[in-house]
Amino acid sequence: SISEFSTGDVMGESADRLAATFGISREEQDEYALRSHQEAAAARDDGRLDAELAPATVPPDFDPITTDNVIRDDTSMEQLRDLPPAFVKPFGTITAGSSSALTDGASATLLMAEEVAEAEGFTPRAALRNYTYVSQDPKTELLLGPAYAIPEVLDAAGLTLDDIDVIELHEAFAGQVLAVLDALRSDRFAEEHLNRSEPVGEVDMDRLNTRGGSLSLGHPFGATGARLVMSAVNRLHDEDGRWALVSACAAGGQGHAMLIERMA
């Protein structure tokens, strides 16, 4: 388990408290975790993930690894229900099945000004149009950063959730994702925490993490951000979308969101 450096709390414990605060049930978390694995397995099997993978070899046999091995094709609600609480025992709702796995991995993104890309002969696939970083109380809202970052970046661009074609949200824990979604559609959260008269809006699940996420693909620290961006850009091109929203929570009570626009 990973501890938050600023509070000493285990992140899973923070996720459990967050889920309880928003009234997210164990059943809802297990259902979301199952969805993540099902989406990832389908994307792997039909080839949508191929463009995001590079084979790797590891000792001692150096056999090539060509697919993510965290995806659980065989998982089910029955199996997820049988898992014990992983952090807050005996009554917590976060389990190993609804938590992202700490995995080995790497990713890279080629980022440059458009004029530099043209001069160097590159064809830009997407443009970073806006981004923001936010912070909140790491004791009570460690993993809720996207709920604060998303409205900032949308407002700055004059867009709403209805304008967004693709959404990639880091899945640290199923309970964390569901709490963020609940906060975005909450009148009370909008008024008390965002100083808004209306909620940010409802996230269309058909646009969210449709190739799986960190729950099913793993969460290699330092690589997940670029993986989210790559997934978003590939989805924009494959699904003929214009706007992608990428968001993640981070240690220290941070939150990040960015808007990406498809180009050529």
Residue pairs with C-beta under 8 A, 6 or more apart in sequence:
1 10
1 11
1 12
1 86
1 87
2 10
2 11
2 102
3 9
3 10
3 11
4 10
4 11
4 14
4 138
4 142
4 251
4 252
5 251
5 252
6 138
6 251
6 252
6 253
7 14
7 138
7 139
7 142
9 139
9 142
10 87
11 142
11 143
11 172
11 173
12 86
12 87
12 88
12 94
12 99
12 173
13 87
13 88
13 92
14 142
14 143
15 87
15 94
15 99
15 143
15 172
15 173
15 175
15 176
16 85
16 87
16 88
16 92
16 93
16 94
16 175
17 88
17 140
18 24
18 141
18 142
18 143
18 144
18 175
18 176
18 179
19 29
19 93
19 94
19 173
19 175
19 176
19 178
19 179
20 93
21 140
21 179
22 178
22 179
22 182
22 183
23 182
24 93
24 175
24 178
24 179
24 182
25 93
26 81
26 93
26 95
28 174
28 178
29 93
29 94
29 95
29 98
29 173
29 174
29 175
29 178
30 77
30 80
30 81
30 95
30 97
30 98
30 174
31 77
32 98
32 174
32 177
32 178
32 215
33 75
33 80
33 97
33 98
33 174
33 215
34 75
34 76
34 77
34 80
36 171
36 174
36 209
36 212
36 213
36 215
36 216
37 71
37 72
37 73
37 75
37 212
37 215
37 216
39 209
39 210
39 211
39 212
39 213
39 216
40 49
40 68
40 71
40 211
40 212
40 213
40 216
40 217
41 71
41 72
41 73
41 212
41 216
43 49
43 210
43 211
43 212
44 67
44 68
44 71
48 211
48 234
48 238
49 67
49 68
49 211
51 234
52 227
52 230
52 231
52 234
53 66
53 67
53 68
55 64
55 65
55 66
56 64
56 65
57 63
57 64
57 65
58 65
68 216
68 217
68 218
70 101
70 103
70 216
70 217
70 218
71 212
71 216
71 217
72 216
75 97
79 97
80 95
80 97
80 98
83 95
83 96
83 97
84 90
84 95
85 91
85 92
85 93
85 94
85 95
86 92
86 94
86 95
86 96
86 99
87 94
88 94
93 175
94 173
94 174
94 175
98 173
98 174
98 175
98 215
99 172
99 173
99 174
99 215
100 171
100 172
100 173
100 214
100 215
100 218
100 219
101 215
101 218
101 219
102 218
102 219
102 220
102 221
103 217
103 218
103 219
103 220
104 220
105 218
105 220
105 223
105 227
106 220
106 223
107 220
107 223
107 224
107 226
107 227
107 230
108 226
109 226
109 229
109 230
110 122
111 128
112 120
112 122
114 124
114 127
117 123
117 124
123 264
124 263
124 264
125 233
125 237
125 262
125 263
125 264
126 232
126 233
126 236
126 244
126 260
126 261
126 262
126 263
127 260
127 261
127 263
128 258
128 259
128 260
129 157
129 259
129 260
129 261
130 153
130 156
130 157
130 258
130 259
131 153
131 256
131 257
131 258
131 259
132 149
132 152
132 153
132 156
132 256
132 257
132 258
133 149
133 254
133 255
133 256
134 145
134 148
134 149
134 152
134 254
134 255
134 256
135 145
135 252
135 253
135 254
135 255
136 144
136 145
136 148
136 253
136 255
137 253
138 251
138 252
138 253
141 253
142 249
142 251
142 253
143 172
143 173
143 176
143 179
143 249
144 176
144 179
144 180
144 183
144 249
144 255
145 247
145 248
145 249
145 250
145 253
145 254
145 255
145 256
146 169
146 170
146 180
146 247
146 248
146 249
146 255
146 256
146 257
147 179
147 180
147 183
147 184
147 189
147 193
147 200
147 255
148 193
148 194
148 255
149 247
149 255
149 256
149 257
150 184
150 200
150 245
150 247
150 257
151 184
151 194
151 196
151 200
152 257
153 245
153 257
153 258
153 259
154 160
154 161
154 164
154 200
154 245
154 259
157 259
159 243
159 259
160 201
161 184
161 200
161 201
161 202
161 203
161 204
161 245
162 201
163 243
164 207
164 243
164 244
164 245
165 207
165 236
165 239
165 241
165 242
165 243
165 244
166 207
166 232
166 235
166 236
166 239
166 241
166 243
166 244
166 245
167 203
167 204
167 207
167 208
167 209
167 244
167 245
167 246
167 247
168 208
168 209
168 213
168 228
168 229
168 231
168 232
168 235
168 244
168 245
168 246
168 247
169 177
169 180
169 208
169 209
169 213
169 246
169 247
169 248
170 213
170 214
170 219
170 224
170 228
170 247
170 248
170 249
171 177
171 209
171 213
171 214
171 215
171 216
171 219
172 214
172 219
172 249
173 215
174 215
176 249
177 213
180 247
180 249
181 203
182 189
183 189
183 193
184 199
184 200
184 201
184 202
184 203
185 199
185 200
185 201
185 202
185 203
186 199
187 198
187 199
189 199
190 196
190 197
190 198
190 199
190 200
191 197
194 200
210 235
211 231
211 235
214 224
217 227
224 248
225 248
225 256
228 246
228 248
229 246
229 258
229 260
232 244
232 245
232 246
232 260
233 244
233 260
233 262
235 241
235 244
236 242
236 243
236 244
236 260
236 262
237 262
241 262
242 261
242 262
243 259
243 260
243 261
243 262
244 259
244 260
244 261
244 262
245 257
245 258
245 259
245 260
246 257
246 258
246 260
247 255
247 256
247 257
247 258
248 255
248 256
249 255
250 256
